[in-house]
Amino acid sequence: MSDINLGPLVRSIDNLERQLQRSVRMLGGQIEQVDGEVRDVKAVQAQTKDRLEVLYDKFLEFVGRTERIAAAQRAETRIVRINDEVEHKYGHHKVVRRTATGILQAFDTGLVQEETVRQVSEELMIQTPRYWLAPALVGLAAWAGDDEALCARAVEEAFRRSTAKTSLFFALILRRQGRQDASLRWLRHYLEGQDPRVLGREFQVILECVSQGAFGPPGRQLLARTLEEWRKRLLDDDAVRAAQAGRWRQEIDSLRAPSAAADFPRLAEVCPQWAALDDVLARARAHEALLSRFRTLMESEILPAHNLEDTVDDILDNLVRNSDEEELPLQRELLLNQAIVRQGDEEAARKEADMRSEALEETRNYLSVQSVAALDPEAVGASPAAQRVAVASCQEWFAQAHAAFSRDYRAAVPPRIEISLRNTYDIGQGTQRFKLTTWTKPLTDDLPDLEASLTRHWSSYVDMYVKSLAYDHRSSLALLGTAVTAILVIFLGVHVGFALIAALAVGGIWGIVLHNRADAARTAQEQARELLSRHMTEAIGRLRGAHAELTDWQQQYWAADFVEAEARTFIASLNTATGAPSPFEGRVVGADG
């Protein structure tokens, strides 16, 4: 047995040991490489997800902007088409309207022969077979030429086409010529034929007459009695009264301020109730806009015209300039498309058009006429004087709407204002992610208490997360023990020395790998703790910023809400404005120059 040569076997075992060492090292390197590739894949996946979310948001923004631009372009095309249609169908009405004032001024100056006026009016009668103003002008020319028969026939035809407008037209013409009794007869004829629940669009002229005192004391008394009777009749209808308060509420709502998100960026970011807070502040700030708008109207000086003739001419102009009923569908369509061009948003444009379209209704009740003149004077051609009278007449609904508006936004203040921080952070260049559960607390609590709570919240999750990054030796040591035991079992029966050397080699190499991994884990823990500490400091900074902005928001809200009392007092004072004298109260033509 002693003669057996073990040299080749020992050399073979040494070679095997070296190969085993190389294989273990190669395996360790491959494991490290795979781990790195997995981390890279996770990082790329997280970056790709973030980029996709940003791209999706930009895509939605682009689509919205494109849709708004397209809607505005389509509306502009429709506006051109509507204007062409209005000009084609009703352009001749404009000619008649311009001629009406021209004829009156021609009579004043005496620079145009009666025959010329008669010829022009008869030509317009032929060109506009359904328009009420054309025969009225023929009658006016015949009256100036003392042709009583032609005048009677022309007035009868104008009556057939529009009794109300013809009555008002001649009432104003006669008042302009100083024929007070005849003017009052026409005015009384007009008023007796009206139903206060369905007044035509020409009734706006009556409000102008009231505000300007165009018919003198007798006319003012007649109008005051009639309008007060109508008002009492309509105020008995709860639905009508509610509709007027609703119309004024819409107007007050439209005065709300823009979003204040730019002024409170941290609060907008972390407060779940921000949308309600922003809406409440915007509505509270409407009081200032309301005061600015209506106080300027009610307190500004309105200078009357130098003579009554000019005032009546303006009122006549308003009467004849109003679109006829058959033109209204096109005017409503035009109003909508103009709103779309301004807003870009079709839904918002429809809301604006719906709010303003009341001015283009064929008939309205007397109370609605007042509201439209007060709130949309441009649409009905109301003068500042008429608008002022209308606002004062609507004081009751104005006050009701304002009270409801103030009550509603105050009730909308959130009873609990919170801060909610939900955060996910990339750790180690995006290879791992640290996620906190949502931390929610009342933002109205004391700041030191909130900071302490947030610090505890962060610390607990940071500690757990950092511990999770520690290297788990147990499984690796168990695997090492299994491998060493297997080597000893296999090779002890062959060669004890080789078995021990192989076991020590595997254990040493494995120990180096375990040490490297444990060291890398400790480095990752230190980096994570340092990075998360900075993130926690940032989170506390966001808390402090939101807390400070909430204080600013509360101060701005209280300041805006404080104006409510001033606005309420101003609206109540409108009752005293109804008795203001009209510029031409008691005047007659030629009485004072």
Secondary structure, DSSP 8 states (H G I E B T S, - for coil): -TT---HHHHHHHHHHHHHHHHHHHHHHHHHHHHHHHHHHHHHHHHHHHHHHHHHHHHHHHHHHHHHHHHHHHHHHHHHHHHHHHHHHHHHHHHHHHHHHHHHHHHHHHT-S-HHHHHHHHHHHHHH-TT-THHHHHHHHHHHHTT-HHHHHHHHHHHHHH-HHHHHHHHHHHHHHTT-HHHHHHHHHHHHHT--TTSEEGGGHHHHHHHHHTTTHHHHHHHHHHHHHHHHHHHHT-HHHHHHHHHHHHHHHHTT-----TTT-HHHHHH-TTHHHHHHHHHHHTHHHHHHHHHHHHHHS-----SSHHHHHHHHHHHHHHS--GGGHHHHHHHHHHHHHHHHS-HHHHHHHHHHHGGGG-SEE-HHHHHHHHHH-HHHHT--HHHHHHHHHHTHHHHHHHHHHHHHHHHHTS-SS-EEEE--EEEETTTTEEEE---EEEETTS-HHHHHHHHHHHHHHHHHHHHHHTS--HHHHHHHHHHHHHHHHHHHTTT-HHHHHHHHHHHHHHHHHHHHHHHHHHHHHHHHHHHHHHHHHHHHHHHHHHHHHHHHHHHHHHHHHHHHHHHHHHHHHHGGGGGG---TTTT--TTTT-
